Amino acid sequence: MAIIKPFKGIRYNAKMVKFEDVVTEPFDMITPDMQQRYYDRSTYNLVRVILGKDTENPDQNTDKYKQARTCLNEWLYLNVLISDKRECFYFYRQDFNYHEQKKSRIGLIARVKLEEFSSKIIVPHEKTFPEFIDERLALLQETKMNTEQIFLLYEDPERQIAEASQKALSSAKCIFSFTDEYAIDHSLYMVHDSFWIDTISVLMEDKILIIADGHHRYATSLHYKNQQEQKEPEDDPACDYIMATMFRINDPGLVILPTYRLIKGLDTFNENDLISIWEKYFNVEIMQASLKPTQNEINTIDKILAEGHEKHIFACYCSEFNKFYLLKLKENSQWKKAMPSKSSPLWKNLDVAILHSLIFEYLSPLTTDGFSVQKNVRYIRNLYDGITKVINKKYQAIFLMNPPGISQVIDLAYKGELMPERSTDFYPKLKSGMVLYPLEEK
């Protein structure tokens, strides 16, 4: 049974800050350049908590996790952060443009009871990176606070939760609203009404919750919960829960973008070898590119990929050869037999699985000590930035692919079959700093 409850959130004080100056993208989206911009934007920007810097000043604590705790305590003391006096649900609205269409979505922010994945009450959809979990755990141990939300999906075919939420929102208080640097509007609402809180909580009880974003934070909270259970037991402790924003699976505002793959570390890097590897399972079409590909060229590749969504089409850009390569999976090439034998047909039809299994797995002969996604692959969401990194010789190539469909995400999550790391990019991201969930009284 999925258990969700209201909580007394900690929020930025509108009298002390501008929200657009203090909120951030999730920690794993923040590049070094973004980190510095956030630092420069405000003394109270949440980046100092979720992705702080180790200082070289001998008069300051050099441990960024202890610095995070110090920041939170100071901001609470200065009333930059304030604590709500009553337990409530929060509703988070995002309004944005996507492919010249206006979209909107509303998610429910609540604390959700942590469950082991084996219970199949809360389920993941993709693999994680262990080093991220270690790093997030160190932060949680120091701050004892959920400083970011995770992103959950649930089914609501009869729209019961959607209708109850709309009625609750009709009398809800809008706490704040702002527009971020990406022209996305964010609004936060507060609901105290016990009737709607109880109604929505009961309606959520029979739901399976799918993690869309926040796998590392969820795994971190599970670790922390298990650590705390070994100490003095408490009755329904705060650490048994995690702050989450929950959206309907059929919400028209759900958008999934691709995550592109940058490649480095190939000792042998020539066109003939690459094409020879690709031609085992793909028809290869070569498109000459400018020294610096134009937006029109990139748009053309994007359009070809989108039109071939059902046919498993990929693209690779190599600046060293000034070319884009279109890789179209051959029909009747026995490619499914080359995929992991224990994987389901549904998993084998994932573009990201095909890319990893039929392209990356065959790149080892071009390296001296083998090819692995951990060592040779980096992930990037912004295609233009990725292509720029290849042009600047920081990487040798970038692979483009279509994102999975929402039905693929849901069906595989229900089956308990995980996609490769960074298979999905739900857009837009939930801003970190909208509300915080304390695991201890503040």
DAWO-V117870 format. One record per helix or strand of 3 or more residues. SS is the DSSP state (hx for helix, st for strand). FROM is the first residue (numbers start at 1). TO is the last residue. Records with the same first field share a line. If there is no record, write none. Layout:
SS: FROM-TO / FROM-TO
//
This chain:
st: 10-12 / 81-83 / 88-98 / 101-113 / 150-154 / 173-179 / 185-191 / 209-213 / 241-248 / 255-257 / 260-263 / 282-288 / 313-318 / 323-329 / 377-380 / 397-400 / 425-427 / 436-438
hx: 19-22 / 27-29 / 32-41 / 47-50 / 64-77 / 117-119 / 130-143 / 160-170 / 194-204 / 215-229 / 238-240 / 271-278 / 295-307 / 309-311 / 335-338 / 345-348 / 351-358 / 360-362 / 364-366 / 373-376 / 383-391 / 406-415
//
